[in-house]
Amino acid sequence: MQLTLSGLIDLGHGFTASGIVITRSAVPFHPVIGADQQNDTNDDNDRAIINGLVAGRNSLRQPYFFNLDLRLLKAFRFR
């Protein structure tokens, strides 16, 4: 699940503040071993072996993600 929020605030005197927040829950994935365990000449799809068992699909989760981007802008007039 992902949540994205953004907004702008006019501070007056040519200043504007803005922000973007992105947060995402831990996304499941299945670990791959990177070596050809099935002898099918394809290294990309062989699941890892953890504690003697083949890892299940979506058995692990990536870390939680949070990003905050703040910005302060100043407008200038050239005459």
C-alpha positions as CSV (number, residue, x, y, z in Angstrom):
1,M,0.0,0.0,0.0
2,Q,1.3,3.4,-0.9
3,L,0.3,6.9,0.2
4,T,1.4,10.1,-1.6
5,L,0.5,13.6,-0.4
6,S,1.6,16.9,-1.9
7,G,0.8,20.6,-1.3
8,L,1.7,24.2,-1.9
9,I,1.4,27.2,0.5
10,D,1.8,30.8,-0.6
11,L,3.7,32.5,2.2
12,G,3.5,36.0,0.7
13,H,6.3,38.4,-0.4
14,G,7.1,36.0,-3.3
15,F,7.8,32.9,-1.1
16,T,6.1,29.6,-1.7
17,A,6.5,26.4,0.4
18,S,5.8,23.0,-1.0
19,G,6.1,19.4,0.2
20,I,5.7,15.8,-1.0
21,V,5.3,12.9,1.3
22,I,5.6,9.3,0.0
23,T,5.2,6.3,2.3
24,R,4.8,2.7,1.4
25,S,4.2,-0.4,3.5
26,A,6.6,-3.4,3.4
27,V,6.2,-4.9,-0.1
28,P,6.4,-8.8,-0.3
29,F,8.9,-10.5,-2.6
30,H,10.3,-13.9,-3.2
31,P,14.1,-14.3,-2.8
32,V,16.1,-15.7,-5.7
33,I,19.5,-17.3,-5.5
34,G,21.1,-15.9,-8.6
35,A,22.5,-19.3,-9.6
36,D,21.0,-22.0,-11.9
37,Q,19.8,-24.6,-9.4
38,Q,17.3,-26.3,-11.8
39,N,19.8,-26.6,-14.7
40,D,17.4,-24.8,-17.1
41,T,20.1,-22.2,-18.1
42,N,18.0,-19.5,-16.4
43,D,19.7,-17.9,-13.4
44,D,16.9,-15.3,-12.8
45,N,14.0,-17.4,-11.4
46,D,15.5,-20.0,-9.1
47,R,14.3,-19.3,-5.5
48,A,16.7,-19.2,-2.6
49,I,17.1,-22.1,-0.3
50,I,16.7,-21.0,3.4
51,N,17.3,-23.5,6.2
52,G,17.2,-26.4,3.8
53,L,13.8,-25.4,2.3
54,V,13.0,-23.6,-1.0
55,A,11.7,-20.1,-0.1
56,G,8.0,-19.7,-0.8
57,R,6.6,-17.0,-3.1
58,N,6.4,-13.6,-1.4
59,S,7.9,-15.1,1.8
60,L,10.0,-12.1,2.6
61,R,9.2,-8.3,2.8
62,Q,11.2,-5.3,1.8
63,P,11.7,-2.6,4.4
64,Y,9.1,0.1,5.1
65,F,9.7,3.2,2.9
66,F,9.2,6.9,3.9
67,N,10.3,10.0,1.9
68,L,9.7,13.7,2.7
69,D,10.7,16.3,0.2
70,L,10.3,20.0,1.4
71,R,11.0,23.0,-0.8
72,L,11.0,26.7,-0.3
73,L,10.8,28.9,-3.4
74,K,11.4,32.6,-3.9
75,A,10.1,34.5,-6.9
76,F,12.2,37.3,-8.3
77,R,11.1,40.0,-10.7
78,F,13.5,41.4,-13.3
79,R,12.5,44.7,-14.8
